[in-house]
Amino acid sequence: MASGLRSRFGAVEQRIAALESEMVLLRNEREDILGELRAVVYPVLTLPDEITSEIFLQYVNSSPQENFRPWRPLCPMRLASVCRSWRAVALSTCRLWTYLSIGDRYTYPS
């Protein structure tokens, strides 16, 4: 009975060692991937805030027939949800929020 338990214990210890080795490899791979992700540059994020703001306004101000989508009334919120940089630009663009509509109808400001 004791020898069987020792045998099972040894097998479990070997599995744990193998899994710990695999965890080390996976952690190293994760760090490599994170390093590569940090090096990625998104050209759109290099635009000045004023230009990004104008692009946002041009998008929401386009004719409803051209770009209507069911989520369009919430467009300012969608733009602000893309990333931290876009959120800052969207929140600082007051005119953008005149296009926000919560309810059944969507009307464009005059």
C-alpha positions in Angstrom: 0.0 0.0 0.0 2.7 2.5 0.9 4.8 1.6 -2.1 1.8 2.3 -4.4 1.3 5.7 -2.7 5.0 6.5 -3.2 4.7 5.6 -6.8 1.7 7.8 -7.4 3.4 10.6 -5.5 6.5 10.3 -7.7 4.3 10.3 -10.9 2.5 13.4 -9.7 5.8 15.2 -8.9 7.0 14.4 -12.4 3.9 15.8 -13.9 4.2 19.0 -11.8 7.8 19.4 -12.8 6.9 19.0 -16.5 4.0 21.5 -16.2 6.2 24.0 -14.4 8.8 23.7 -17.2 6.0 24.3 -19.7 4.8 27.3 -17.7 8.3 28.9 -17.8 8.3 28.5 -21.6 4.9 29.9 -21.9 5.7 32.9 -19.7 8.8 33.6 -21.8 6.8 33.4 -25.0 4.2 35.7 -23.5 6.9 38.3 -22.7 8.2 38.1 -26.2 4.8 38.6 -27.7 4.2 41.6 -25.3 7.5 43.1 -26.4 6.5 42.8 -30.0 3.0 44.3 -29.3 4.6 47.3 -27.6 6.7 47.9 -30.7 3.7 48.1 -33.0 3.0 51.6 -34.1 -0.5 52.6 -35.3 -0.1 55.5 -37.7 -3.6 56.7 -37.0 -2.6 57.4 -33.4 0.2 59.7 -34.7 -2.3 62.2 -36.2 -2.7 65.5 -34.3 -5.8 65.5 -32.1 -7.2 68.4 -34.1 -7.2 66.3 -37.3 -8.6 63.2 -35.5 -11.4 65.4 -34.1 -12.2 66.8 -37.6 -12.3 63.2 -39.0 -14.8 62.2 -36.3 -16.9 65.2 -37.0 -16.9 64.6 -40.8 -17.9 61.0 -40.2 -20.9 61.7 -37.9 -21.9 64.7 -40.1 -22.0 62.6 -43.3 -25.4 62.2 -44.9 -27.6 59.6 -43.1 -28.4 57.9 -46.4 -24.8 57.2 -47.1 -23.7 55.7 -43.8 -26.8 54.8 -41.8 -26.3 51.9 -39.5 -28.5 50.8 -36.6 -25.7 51.8 -34.1 -25.1 55.2 -35.7 -27.1 57.3 -33.1 -24.5 56.1 -30.6 -21.6 56.9 -32.9 -19.8 59.3 -30.5 -19.8 56.7 -27.8 -18.5 54.1 -30.2 -15.6 56.4 -31.3 -14.8 57.1 -27.6 -14.7 53.3 -26.9 -12.0 52.4 -29.4 -8.9 53.3 -27.3 -7.7 55.7 -24.7 -6.4 58.2 -27.2 -9.7 58.3 -29.2 -11.6 58.6 -26.0 -9.6 61.7 -25.0 -10.2 63.3 -28.4 -13.9 62.4 -28.5 -14.5 63.8 -25.0 -12.7 67.0 -25.9 -14.7 67.5 -29.1 -17.9 69.1 -27.8 -19.6 69.3 -31.2 -19.3 65.5 -31.6 -21.7 64.9 -28.8 -24.5 66.9 -30.5 -24.9 63.9 -32.7 -25.6 61.5 -29.8 -29.1 60.2 -29.8 -30.5 57.9 -27.2 -34.0 56.8 -28.0 -36.1 55.8 -31.0 -35.3 58.6 -33.3 -32.1 60.0 -34.6 -32.1 63.6 -35.7 -29.1 65.6 -37.1 -28.4 68.9 -35.5 -29.2 71.9 -37.7 
